[in-house]
Amino acid sequence: MSTAHPTTTTAAVLRETGVDRPYDETRPLTLETLTLDPPGRGELLVRVRAAGLCHSDLSTVNGDRPRPTPMALGHEVAGEVVGLGEGTARPADADGGSGALGFAVGDHVVMAFVPSCGACDPCRQGRPALCEPGAAANGRGELLAGGRRLHDGDGDVHHHLGVSGFSDHVVVSARSVVRIDPEVPWEVAALFGCAVLTGVGAVVNAAKVRPGESVAIFGLGGVGLAAMLGAIAAGAHPVVVVDVVEEKLELARELGATHAISSGDDVVERVRAVTGGGPDHAIETVGSAGVLATAYAATRRGGVTTTVGLPHPSASLSIPAVSLTAEERTLQGSYLGSCVPERDIPRFVALYRAGRLPVDRLLTHRLRPDEINAGFERLAKGEGVRQVVVFD
């Protein structure tokens, strides 16, 4: 049974993609009061406390990742459960630990941007990031159970990746939600929903980096720097980072990168030089086919190139086909960090709490909701690392 809930929410709504920059002037996102349905069966009402700005949001704003509009944007979110739909309550005698089933009002949670149905083939194989019903719902701008819970005067407003987190309250599938340690500050907790999940997960789940292996990270946004921290925590050496922004390279040095290289025509040679012939693992986080080609070219014989970036759907990649066999090379993708969110978010949070994943250092800007367009212009310029909208 759902509890009492607000009937409206204030959300950042995108009504048109591909709007010209600068976004702080053209303002593609507008703060609007929307009608909010109560949580249905298997759904939760969450008061959003913090929501990060990510390139996946930006690619929706600029049209690189086509999505239906109008859409309430935002997918990297932490918040507090304030309402329970039917079938979501935790048993009264449960201890509330991370293994306990169900939710209770007051739980601190992080949201994963792919809901996992638990029944399709990928979910049964332990690959919830590839959940087929979840992907289909995300593509339609719906929740996992179908339909939309947000409305304006003209009809439905689409959900963004099942979350729509640039809102003060959201209704989401419980399959999108993971409980976390309540001691984690809200603005840090939000990063575990995408930047940390994607970056660290790509290193430990997809690449399976082992102690002593060399890693090169191409791109130092929130995901790239999280991947770098994950590589350091996994015992990689050396850890090389590549970017065009000197401030990000300097932050990477402060956080433990052994080599920081500014992008240029000779970047492949420089990466190969400091890794003794190329890294065992190259992680591409930019979402550029050109950068991915560079990362692949830099990877050593027998090495693995992993990409988490999302280029424009029309982009293509050309590599020497013979290298896959003659050099035993591997090129692979990783979505959602190839994570099982219920397993990985709590363990990544535990590493943060132990001081081994200082992801709080990635947080460079705290924004009010009305500063969101300026935040996206900053993101489009490559300024800052992770910006978080904080909801009081």
C-alpha positions as CSV (number, residue, x, y, z in Angstrom):
1,M,0.0,0.0,0.0
2,S,1.5,3.4,-0.9
3,T,1.8,6.0,1.7
4,A,0.7,9.6,1.5
5,H,2.7,11.4,-1.2
6,P,3.0,14.8,-2.9
7,T,0.8,15.1,-6.0
8,T,3.2,17.3,-7.8
9,T,7.0,17.6,-8.3
10,T,9.2,20.3,-9.7
11,A,11.3,18.7,-12.5
12,A,13.8,19.9,-15.1
13,V,12.1,19.1,-18.4
14,L,13.6,18.9,-21.8
15,R,11.1,19.7,-24.6
16,E,13.4,19.9,-27.6
17,T,16.8,18.3,-28.3
18,G,19.6,19.9,-30.2
19,V,19.1,23.4,-28.9
20,D,22.0,25.7,-29.8
21,R,24.6,26.6,-27.1
22,P,25.4,28.3,-24.9
23,Y,22.9,26.4,-22.7
24,D,23.1,29.0,-19.9
25,E,21.5,31.4,-22.5
26,T,19.3,29.1,-24.6
27,R,18.1,27.2,-21.5
28,P,17.0,23.8,-23.0
29,L,15.8,22.6,-19.6
30,T,13.0,24.4,-17.8
31,L,11.9,23.8,-14.2
32,E,8.2,22.9,-14.3
33,T,5.6,21.7,-11.9
34,L,4.4,18.3,-13.0
35,T,1.6,16.0,-11.7
36,L,3.1,13.0,-10.0
37,D,1.2,9.7,-9.7
38,P,1.4,7.6,-6.5
39,P,3.8,4.6,-6.6
40,G,2.1,1.5,-8.1
41,R,2.9,-2.1,-7.3
42,G,6.6,-2.6,-7.2
43,E,7.4,1.1,-7.2
44,L,8.7,3.6,-4.7
45,L,8.3,7.3,-4.1
46,V,11.8,8.9,-3.4
47,R,12.6,12.4,-2.3
48,V,15.6,13.3,-4.4
49,R,18.5,14.8,-2.4
50,A,21.2,15.0,-5.0
51,A,21.5,14.4,-8.8
52,G,24.7,14.4,-10.9
53,L,25.2,15.9,-14.3
54,C,26.5,13.3,-16.7
55,H,27.5,13.1,-20.4
56,S,24.5,10.7,-20.9
57,D,22.3,13.6,-19.9
58,L,24.2,16.0,-22.2
59,S,23.9,13.6,-25.1
60,T,20.2,13.7,-24.7
61,V,20.2,17.5,-24.6
62,N,22.3,17.9,-27.7
63,G,20.6,15.1,-29.6
64,D,23.4,12.6,-29.8
65,R,21.3,10.0,-28.0
66,P,17.8,10.4,-29.4
67,R,15.1,10.2,-26.7
68,P,11.4,10.9,-26.7
69,T,10.3,14.4,-25.5
70,P,9.1,16.0,-23.4
71,M,11.3,14.2,-20.9
72,A,12.2,14.9,-17.3
73,L,15.9,14.5,-17.3
74,G,18.4,13.0,-14.8
75,H,19.7,9.5,-14.0
76,E,22.6,9.8,-11.4
77,V,20.6,10.1,-8.2
78,A,20.6,9.6,-4.4
79,G,17.6,10.1,-2.3
80,E,15.3,9.0,0.6
81,V,12.4,6.6,0.3
82,V,9.3,8.4,1.4
83,G,6.5,6.2,0.0
84,L,6.0,2.5,-0.7
85,G,4.0,0.9,-3.5
86,E,2.4,-2.5,-3.0
87,G,4.9,-5.3,-2.6
88,T,7.9,-3.2,-1.8
89,A,7.8,-3.1,2.1
90,R,10.6,-4.7,4.0
91,P,9.3,-7.3,6.6
92,A,9.0,-5.8,10.1
93,D,11.4,-8.4,11.5
94,A,14.2,-7.7,8.9
95,D,17.4,-6.1,10.1
96,G,17.6,-3.6,7.3
97,G,21.0,-4.7,6.2
98,S,22.1,-4.6,2.6
99,G,20.9,-8.2,2.1
100,A,17.4,-7.6,3.5
101,L,14.6,-7.7,0.9
102,G,12.3,-4.7,0.5
103,F,12.4,-1.1,1.5
104,A,11.2,1.1,4.4
105,V,10.4,4.8,4.6
106,G,13.6,6.6,5.5
107,D,16.0,4.3,3.6
108,H,18.8,6.1,1.8
109,V,19.1,4.9,-1.8
110,V,21.0,5.2,-5.0
111,M,19.3,4.6,-8.4
112,A,20.7,2.5,-11.2
113,F,19.8,3.7,-14.7
114,V,18.8,0.3,-16.0
115,P,16.0,-1.4,-14.1
116,S,16.4,-5.2,-13.8
117,C,13.4,-7.4,-14.3
118,G,15.2,-10.4,-12.9
119,A,13.5,-12.8,-15.3
120,C,14.9,-12.2,-18.8
121,D,17.9,-14.2,-20.1
122,P,20.5,-11.5,-19.4
123,C,19.1,-11.0,-15.9
124,R,19.2,-14.8,-15.2
125,Q,22.8,-14.9,-16.5
126,G,23.8,-12.2,-13.9
127,R,24.0,-9.4,-16.5
128,P,21.2,-7.0,-15.3
129,A,22.8,-4.1,-17.3
130,L,21.5,-5.9,-20.4
131,C,17.9,-6.4,-19.0
132,E,15.7,-6.6,-22.1
133,P,12.5,-5.3,-20.6
134,G,14.5,-2.6,-18.8
135,A,16.2,-1.4,-22.0
136,A,12.8,-1.4,-23.8
137,A,11.2,0.7,-21.1
138,N,14.1,3.1,-21.1
139,G,13.9,3.5,-24.8
140,R,10.1,4.3,-24.6
141,G,10.6,6.7,-21.7
142,E,8.5,4.5,-19.4
143,L,9.0,2.8,-16.1
144,L,9.6,-0.9,-16.0
145,A,6.0,-1.8,-15.3
146,G,4.9,0.3,-18.3
147,G,3.5,3.8,-18.6
148,R,4.6,7.1,-17.1
149,R,4.0,8.7,-13.7
150,L,4.7,12.3,-14.7
151,H,2.2,14.5,-16.5
152,D,1.7,18.1,-17.6
153,G,-1.3,19.9,-18.8
154,D,-1.0,18.3,-22.3
155,G,-0.4,14.7,-21.3
156,D,2.5,12.4,-20.2
157,V,6.1,13.5,-19.6
158,H,8.6,10.8,-20.4
159,H,11.0,9.3,-17.8
160,H,14.8,9.4,-18.4
161,L,16.3,6.0,-17.9
162,G,13.6,5.1,-15.5
163,V,14.8,7.8,-13.0
164,S,14.1,11.4,-14.1
165,G,16.2,12.6,-11.2
166,F,16.4,16.3,-11.7
167,S,13.2,16.5,-9.7
168,D,12.5,17.0,-6.1
169,H,10.4,13.8,-5.9
170,V,10.3,10.8,-8.3
171,V,8.3,7.6,-8.6
172,V,10.6,4.7,-9.7
173,S,10.6,1.0,-10.1
174,A,12.0,-0.7,-7.0
175,R,14.1,-2.6,-9.5
176,S,16.0,0.6,-10.1
177,V,16.8,1.2,-6.5
178,V,19.6,0.1,-4.2
179,R,19.9,0.8,-0.4
180,I,23.1,2.4,0.8
181,D,25.0,3.3,4.0
182,P,23.1,6.3,5.4
183,E,26.4,7.9,6.5
184,V,27.4,8.8,2.9
185,P,26.7,12.5,2.1
186,W,23.9,12.8,-0.4
187,E,26.0,14.6,-3.1
188,V,28.7,11.9,-2.9
189,A,26.1,9.1,-2.8
190,A,24.7,10.3,-6.1
191,L,28.0,9.6,-7.9
192,F,27.6,5.8,-7.2
193,G,24.6,5.7,-9.5
194,C,26.6,6.3,-12.7
195,A,30.1,7.7,-12.5
196,V,31.4,5.2,-10.0
197,L,29.2,2.3,-11.1
198,T,30.3,2.7,-14.7
199,G,34.0,3.6,-14.2
200,V,35.0,1.3,-11.3
201,G,32.7,-1.4,-12.7
202,A,34.4,-1.3,-16.1
203,V,37.8,-1.9,-14.4
204,V,36.8,-4.7,-12.0
205,N,33.9,-6.4,-13.8
206,A,34.6,-6.0,-17.5
207,A,38.4,-5.6,-17.7
208,K,39.0,-7.7,-14.6
209,V,42.2,-5.8,-13.9
210,R,44.7,-7.7,-11.7
211,P,47.4,-6.4,-9.4
212,G,50.5,-5.3,-11.3
213,E,48.8,-4.9,-14.7
214,S,49.1,-1.6,-16.5
215,V,46.1,0.5,-17.3
216,A,45.5,3.6,-19.4
217,I,42.4,5.7,-19.0
218,F,41.3,7.8,-22.0
219,G,39.1,10.7,-20.8
220,L,38.9,12.2,-17.4
221,G,35.3,13.1,-16.8
222,G,33.6,11.6,-13.7
223,V,33.5,8.2,-15.2
224,G,37.2,8.3,-16.4
225,L,38.5,9.5,-13.0
226,A,36.3,6.9,-11.2
227,A,37.9,4.2,-13.5
228,M,41.3,5.5,-12.6
229,L,40.5,5.3,-8.9
230,G,39.2,1.7,-9.5
231,A,42.4,0.8,-11.2
232,I,44.5,2.1,-8.4
233,A,42.3,0.2,-5.8
234,A,42.7,-2.9,-7.9
235,G,46.5,-2.7,-7.6
236,A,47.2,-1.7,-11.3
237,H,50.6,-0.3,-12.1
238,P,51.4,1.9,-13.9
239,V,48.2,3.9,-14.2
240,V,48.3,6.3,-17.1
241,V,45.6,9.0,-17.9
242,V,45.0,10.9,-21.1
243,D,42.9,14.1,-21.5
244,V,43.0,17.5,-23.1
245,V,42.3,19.5,-19.9
246,E,45.3,20.2,-17.8
247,E,43.2,20.8,-14.6
248,K,41.9,17.2,-14.9
249,L,45.3,15.8,-15.5
250,E,46.6,17.6,-12.4
251,L,43.7,16.2,-10.3
252,A,44.5,12.7,-11.7
253,R,48.1,13.2,-10.5
254,E,47.0,14.2,-7.1
255,L,44.8,11.1,-6.9
256,G,47.5,8.7,-7.8
257,A,48.0,8.5,-11.5
258,T,51.6,7.5,-12.3
259,H,51.6,9.3,-15.7
260,A,49.3,12.1,-17.0
261,I,49.5,12.7,-20.8
262,S,47.9,15.6,-22.7
263,S,46.2,14.4,-25.8
264,G,48.1,15.1,-29.1
265,D,49.1,13.5,-32.4
266,D,51.8,11.4,-30.6
267,V,49.6,10.1,-27.7
268,V,49.8,6.5,-28.8
269,E,53.6,6.6,-28.8
270,R,53.8,8.3,-25.5
271,V,51.3,5.9,-23.8
272,R,53.3,3.0,-25.2
273,A,56.5,4.4,-24.0
274,V,55.5,4.8,-20.4
275,T,53.9,1.3,-20.3
276,G,56.7,-0.6,-22.0
277,G,54.9,-1.3,-25.3
278,G,51.3,-0.5,-24.4
279,P,49.0,-1.0,-21.5
280,D,47.5,-4.4,-20.6
281,H,44.2,-2.5,-20.4
282,A,42.9,0.6,-22.1
283,I,39.6,2.1,-20.9
284,E,37.9,4.6,-23.2
285,T,35.3,6.9,-21.5
286,V,34.8,9.8,-23.9
287,G,32.2,8.4,-26.2
288,S,34.2,9.2,-29.3
289,A,35.0,6.7,-32.0
290,G,38.2,8.6,-32.7
291,V,39.3,8.3,-29.1
292,L,38.4,4.6,-29.0
293,A,40.5,4.0,-32.1
294,T,43.4,5.7,-30.3
295,A,42.9,3.7,-27.2
296,Y,42.9,0.5,-29.2
297,A,46.0,1.5,-31.1
298,A,47.8,2.1,-27.8
299,T,46.9,-1.2,-26.2
300,R,49.6,-3.9,-26.2
301,R,49.6,-7.2,-28.0
302,G,47.4,-9.5,-26.0
303,G,45.8,-6.6,-24.3
304,V,42.2,-5.6,-23.7
305,T,40.5,-2.4,-24.8
306,T,37.2,-1.6,-22.9
307,T,34.9,1.2,-23.9
308,V,32.1,2.7,-21.7
309,G,31.5,5.7,-23.9
310,L,28.4,6.3,-25.9
311,P,29.2,7.8,-29.3
312,H,26.5,9.1,-31.7
313,P,24.6,6.1,-33.1
314,S,25.9,6.9,-36.6
315,A,29.5,6.8,-35.6
316,S,31.6,3.8,-36.8
317,L,35.0,2.4,-35.9
318,S,37.7,1.0,-38.1
319,I,40.5,-1.2,-36.7
320,P,42.9,-3.6,-38.4
321,A,40.9,-6.8,-38.3
322,V,44.0,-9.0,-38.4
323,S,45.1,-7.6,-35.0
324,L,42.3,-9.3,-33.2
325,T,43.7,-12.7,-34.2
326,A,47.4,-12.2,-34.8
327,E,47.9,-10.1,-31.7
328,E,45.2,-11.8,-29.6
329,R,43.6,-8.5,-28.9
330,T,40.2,-8.0,-27.2
331,L,37.9,-5.1,-27.9
332,Q,34.8,-5.0,-25.6
333,G,32.0,-2.8,-24.4
334,S,30.8,-2.3,-20.8
335,Y,27.4,-0.8,-20.0
336,L,26.6,0.2,-16.4
337,G,30.1,-1.0,-15.6
338,S,28.9,-4.6,-16.3
339,C,27.6,-4.3,-12.7
340,V,25.1,-6.1,-10.6
341,P,23.9,-2.9,-8.8
342,E,22.6,-4.6,-5.7
343,R,26.0,-6.3,-5.3
344,D,28.4,-3.6,-6.5
345,I,27.0,-0.3,-5.3
346,P,27.3,-1.4,-1.6
347,R,30.8,-2.8,-2.1
348,F,31.9,0.3,-3.9
349,V,30.4,2.5,-1.1
350,A,32.3,0.3,1.4
351,L,35.6,1.0,-0.4
352,Y,34.8,4.7,-0.3
353,R,34.1,4.5,3.4
354,A,37.4,2.7,3.9
355,G,39.3,5.5,2.1
356,R,40.2,3.3,-0.9
357,L,37.9,5.0,-3.4
358,P,38.1,8.8,-2.7
359,V,35.3,9.6,-5.1
360,D,34.3,12.7,-3.1
361,R,37.3,14.3,-4.8
362,L,35.5,14.1,-8.1
363,L,32.8,16.5,-6.9
364,T,33.7,19.9,-8.3
365,H,30.4,21.9,-8.3
366,R,27.3,21.9,-6.2
367,L,24.3,23.5,-8.0
368,R,20.9,24.8,-7.2
369,P,18.1,23.4,-9.5
370,D,17.9,26.8,-11.3
371,E,21.6,26.6,-12.2
372,I,21.2,23.3,-14.2
373,N,21.5,24.9,-17.7
374,A,24.7,26.7,-16.6
375,G,25.9,23.3,-15.4
376,F,25.3,21.7,-18.7
377,E,27.1,24.5,-20.6
378,R,30.1,23.9,-18.2
379,L,29.9,20.2,-19.0
380,A,29.8,20.8,-22.7
381,K,33.0,22.9,-22.4
382,G,34.7,20.1,-20.5
383,E,35.0,22.2,-17.4
384,G,34.9,20.6,-13.9
385,V,34.5,16.9,-13.2
386,R,31.3,16.1,-11.5
387,Q,28.6,18.6,-10.9
388,V,25.7,17.7,-8.6
389,V,22.3,19.4,-8.2
390,V,21.5,19.5,-4.5
391,F,17.8,19.6,-3.5
392,D,17.2,21.1,-0.1
